Amino acid sequence: MRSSVVVSIGLLVALSGCGEVASYRPPADVGVAPVDAGAPVDQPSVPDVGVEVPIDVVPGEVDAGEAAADVGGEALDAGEAPSDVPSVDVVTPTFDAGGRDLSERGPYVVATWMGTIAGTATMARALYPTASDTRLPLVIFAHGFQLGVGNYDGLLSHIASWGYVVVSIDYPGTLLSVDHRNVPRAMIAARTSLAQGVAGFPASSIIDANRTVVMGHSLGGKGAIMAVLDEPAFIAAVALDPVDDNPSPIGGVTEATPSIAPERMGRLTRPLALFGATQSRCLVFGQPCAPEGSNYLRFAAAAPTGARVGLYPLINFGHNDFVDTACGFQCTVCSRGAAPLDSRTRALRFLSVAFLERFARGEETLQPYVAGAGRDSFVSSGALWDGRTATLPRCP
């Protein structure tokens, strides 16, 4: 039996928004997959509970697949016997991006640097190509609530291997108090500092700050959206299971914990990738880590007509399955996806790089992975949810 202290801390962690060089050298043929030590550890299988999600309200370029329009049918009662859910990986998704499999490591050797960046809290962690003949796009990443700059090395080093300087930053906040506005403030300050040059950072000379993308997870994902709404210097945003407002039972919407969907989403003019996780709605300690009233679909639905939005709901994937290093108690307070996670993790890596290549490097041939046949192939394979209640995995 859990103590009330443990349960209270779990609720807070779940709901409040929910130097040394290490090199990796890929083979000359980037189509060959090296061993990836950063891949997430698969979690045990869990049973499911169906909940209806109104994906039909998503506007603009958002394409949830042909079947997404069919959200008819009733949500299943938690007491009903589970019905069969279609198996994953029914067909193989299209991993060919002009002869490149973006789910595999790219051609760049990646190194790691830890240091201070003005305007951010504690130490930043950068993953960057060790050499480049040209300046490279910059990705500024913000972690989720009570997580850290080193909890996403698998995904971020993967992105760096495709020719991006990725800087994971920290922002002020404690377990009991965090001002959501400090996340975009830290991102904006980091870009300014990196554009001017950070002392001791080996990648300063290869950064193209004019091609800066903001990215984040959970509260950091919300912060990335806030940053791209506030700062024209950011050319795009990638949000991993963002959580709006302040769904904590001890909190609420305030100036420090604002709601931005729908209130501010009408200002969106930059491309936005929204990665969701179907199991984030599931209860742990009596509450979900990403309530349906505050999750990625709310941001998508609030985007203006014609907005360039890529919607990627990873099926049977949990809120903290985006975290790919050990994170202790924090990773136990959110429902996890069913093992093995390989197909969804591979989709996450491919689609995140494809989105970046499309909008940070202007590769128009990758547009089908934003909205089109490329993205739909991941729906058909079972890596992305098709938006239908009948195929929504149940909760434990």
N, C-alpha and C positions, 0 to 999 in steps of 0.2 A: 504494500500500500504506500503510495507516494505521500510525502508530507505536504502540507499546504504551502510551505515555503518553496519547495521544488516546483509545484504546480504553478504558483504565482510567477516564479522566474521564467518558467517555460512559456507562459502566456505572454509575458513581456517580450521575451526574445522573439517569439513567433510572430507577434502582431504589431510591433512598433514600426513597421515599415518594411514589414518584412523585406656597392662594393665588390663582392666576390663574383667572379665570372664563371658561369657554368655553360659550356658550349655544346651544341648539337650539330653534327654535320650529316646532312642527308646524302643519299647516293646521287650520282650525276643524273640518272633518270628519275625525275620526280614522280613518275607513275608507279614507282616501287615503294611500298610502304615499309618504313623502318619500324622497329619496336617503339611504341609510345608509352613512356613511363607515366605520362600525365593523365591517362584515361581514368575515368571514374571507376570506383569499385562497385560492382553490381550489387543490388540489394535483393533480399528475398522477395518472392512473389507475394502479392497481397490480393484478397478478394475485392470486389467492386460494388459501387452503388451508383445508379444512373441519376443524373441531374440535368435538366434541360437548360441549355445556354442559347440565348437568342443571337446566333451568329448572323442572321439575315439582316441585322441592322447595320452591318459594317459597310462603310461607304467607299467611294473612290476606287483606287486601284486594288483595294483589298479583294483578294480572290480566295475564298475558302474551299474551292473545288466545286464541281458541278453538283455534287450531292449536298453541298452546304445549304442550299436553299430549302432543302427538306428538313425542317425542324419540327415537323408535325409529330403527333404522338405524345403520350403523356409521360412525364417523369416517373420513374419507378419508385414505389414505396420501399423504404429501407428494409422492410420486413419481408418483401417478396423474395422468392428464390431467384438467384441470378440467372439471367439468360446468357446464352453463348455470345461472346464477342468475337468478331472476325479476327483470325490470326494475323500477326504482323508479317511484313515482308512477303506479301502475296506475289508481288512482282518486283523487279529490280528497278529502283529509281534511276534517273539519268544523272550519272556522276561525271559526264563528259562536258567540261567547260572549254571548248576549243582545244581538245586534246589534252586537257589537264584535269586530273581528279583532285578537286580542291579539298576533299576530305582527308587526303594524305598530306604529309609534310611537304612544304614548299622547298625551293632550291637554296634558301639562305641559311647560313650558320647563325644560330641564335645565342646570344649571351645575356646575362642577367646583371643588373646594377641596382644597388640600394643606396639611397641618399635623400637629402632634404631638398624640397622644392618650395620656394617662397609662396605663401598663400594657402598651403595645404597643412594638414596635421601630421605629426610624427614622420615616419619614413615612407618615401615612395619606392615602388618597385618597378623597374623598367625591364622589358624584354625587347631586344632589338637585334637587327642584323649586324654582324661584326664588320661588314664591309659593303659598300655600295658605290657605284660610279655616278649615281644620280641621287637627288634628294627624295626622301620617301614620305608617304603620308603618315600622319600622327594619329594615334588612337589614344584617347584619355579615358580610363576606365575607373568607375566608382563601385566599390563592393557593397554587398547587402548589409543590413543592420546587424551589428555585433559580429560581423565577419571581418576579414583582414585582407591586406593587399596581396598576400601570397596564396590565397585560397582558390585562385583561378588559373594557375600556371599552365595547366594542360591546354585549355582553350586559347589563352593569350599567347603562349609560345607558338602554338599552331598558327595563329594569325600573323605573328611576327615572322615566321618562316616563309611567308608569302610576300615579304617586303614591306612590312609596316613597323614603325617604332611604336610600341605599346607601353604606356605608362599607367600603372595602377596606383591611384592616389588614395590618401586617407582624408577624412573630414572630421570636424569636431563633433563630439557627442558622447553620451554615456548611456548605460543601460536604462536609466530612468528619465533621461532628457536628451533629445536630439532635435535640433532645428532643421527641418528638411531643406530650408533655403540655403543652408551651409554647403549642401552637396553641389549645386550648380555654381555657387560662389567659388568653391575650391577648384572645380573644373575650369572655370574661366581664368582664375589666377594661375593655374598650372599651365594653360596654353600661353598666357602672357610671359611667364617665366621661361618656358621652353623656347619660345620664339626669340627671346633675347639672349638665351644661352645660360645653361645651368653649370656652374663651376664643377668640374670633375666628372661630368656626364660624358662618356665616350661617344655617344651618338649625336651630340649637339650639332655637329657639322653636316649630318645627313638628314636632318629633319626639315620637312616642308610644312611649316605651320599654317600655310594658306590652304592646306588640305587636311584639316583636323576634323575627326569624327569623335563624338562623345558616345560612350558605351557604359552600361552598368547593369547590375542585377538587383532586383527587388527595390529597396529604397534607392539604391544607386541607379536603377533603371528609371525610376521616377525622376531622379535628379538629372539624368541625361536628357530626358524629355524637357524638363524645365530649362536646362541650359540651352538646348537648341531653339527653344521658344524665345529666350532672352538675349542670346548672343549671335548676331549675324555671322561672326567669324567661323562658326561651326557649320560644316557643309552637310552633315547628316547625323543621325542618331540611331543607335542600336540598343534596345531595351530588352533585357532578359527577365521575363515574368515580373514586370513592374507592378507596384501596388500603390494606388492613389490614396489620397486623404490620410486619415489616421484611424485604421480599423481596430485599434486596441480597445478593449472594454474599459480601460481606465483613461482613455484619451478621447479625442474628438477633433473636428476641424477647427483650427485656429490660424492665426497669422503665421505661426511657426510650422504648422502642419496643414498646409492648405490643400484643398481639392482643386485639381487642374483639369479634370475631365468630368463634365464638358466645359467648365467655366473658361479655360484658356486655350483649349485645343483648336479653336477657330483661327488662331494666329499661326498655325503650323504651315510653313512654306518649304521646309526642307524635307528630304526623304527620311522616312522612319521605318525601321525594322522592329516588329513586335514579336518576340518569341514568348509563347505561353507554355504552360505545363498543366495537363488536364488534372493531375492529382493535387494541385495546389488548393483546390476547393475543399479537400477532404479534412475532416476534423482531427486534430491532435490536441490533447488537453482541453477538449471542448470547443476549439476554435480553429478555423482554417488559416493558413499562412497567407493566402491570397483570396479573400472573399470575392464571390462572383460580382458583387456590387462595386468592387474596386479593382478588378483585375485587368489584364491586357485587353480584353474585349471592350471594356469601357473606353479606353484610350482610342481604340480603333473606331468604335461607333461615333466618337465625338470629333474625329478628324473631318476637316471640311471636304466637300465634294471635290473630286479631282486630286486629292492629296496623294502623294507617292508613298504609299504604305505597303510594306510587305508583311503579311500575317502568317506566322509559323507556329501553330499550336502543336507542340510535341506530345504525342499520345502516350499514355501510361508513363508519364515523366513527372517527377516531383519538383517542388519549389527549390529544394537544395540539391537536386541532381545536377544543377548548373555548377555547383561547387565540386572541384575535382581534386582537392587535397583534404586531408583530415581536418575537421573543424569541431570535433568534440561534441559537447552537449547541444550547441546551436544546430547541428545537423540532425538531431533526434526529434526536434520539436515540429517538424513539417513532414507530412506524408510523402513517402518515396514511391517511385515508379517500380514496376515489376521487372525483375532481372530476366534475361540480360538486357542491358541498356545500349548495347553496341550500335544497333541500327539507328536509334534516336540521337546518340552522341555523334555518330558519323554525319547524320543529317544536319545537326547543329553546326558542326565544323564546316561542312561544305557550304551551307546556306549563308552563314555569317561572312565567310570569305567572298562568296559570290556577290552578296549585297555590297560589301566594301569595294570590290573590284568594279562593280557597276557604277557606284557613285563617287568613290574617291579617285578612280582612274578612268572613269568615263567609258567603260567597256559595254557598249549598248547590246552586244550579242548575249549578255547575261541577263537582260531584262526578263526573259521567260522565267527566271528563278525568283523574280520579284512578284510577278503576276503573270502566269501563263503555263505552258505545257511542262516546263522544267519543274516548277513548284508542284504542279498537279501530280507529277510522277512520284513525289514523296508522299502525297496523300494516298495514291493507289497502292504504294508499297506498305502502308501502315505505319510509317514513321511520323506523319502528321495526321492529326485528327481531321475528319471530313466534315465536322460540324453537326452531325446528326446525333440526336439523343440516343438512338439505338446502338451506336458504336462508342459511346462515351464510357470509358472504363469505370468500374465501380470503386467505391472507397472501402477501406478495411472496416 
